[in-house]
Amino acid sequence: LGANLLTYLLSLLDMQSLLQVSATCRNLYDSCKSNLVWVNLCKRAWGNSQTTALELHGKELGWERVVRELHTLSAVSWRSYKVAGSVFPARINFSTCSVGKTVILFGGEGAHALALNDTFFLNLDTDLPTWEQVNFPPEATLPPGRWGHTLRAFSDGRIILFGGCGNVGAINDIFILDTTKMPLIWQELKPL
């Protein structure tokens, strides 16, 4: 294959496939290092305007590194924290997400397969992060206890809780918690 055709064919691959191809032989490894291949991958994955916005970084760091750091965990590192407080009772199959530098934990499976419905916050932006259980107003409706559920954060500070399994079987509901409004209240989204 000619160099231009090979570059074109490589630029049609997704990142994982491109990395696998680059590991097969020295010639393909060198071909996969082409900035053009990685720029085309960016354009397909994120669009022309986003790729244009990343141009400075691509020229400075190389497009392969930009893609790897934005698309994989190679741009992050683990950090150990000393943490006070605790999440009690002990549990498995809980879900967490983060809003800014605060980790939110919901539910899980406690002793004897008990489905839990408590919420904990851990603010990592302090000298000694401390797990704190959220105390909701007495009149608040809390999501039923569950494990194996999904918990995701939106950029506006809202958290969505979906599904899972509880003491009565599968759960198919959705709750929203807006972490920017006080008092904190879980709100169920009802079907129309």
Secondary structure, DSSP 8 states (H G I E B T S, - for coil): --HHHHHHHHTTS-HHHHHHHHTT-HHHHHHHT-HHHHHHHHHHHH-HHHHHHTHHHHHHH-HHHHHHHHHSGGG--------BS--SS--BS-EEEEETTEEEEEEEE-GGG-EEEEEEEEESSSSS-BEEE----TT-------BS-EEEE-TTSEEEEE--EETTEE---EEEEETTSSS--EEEE---
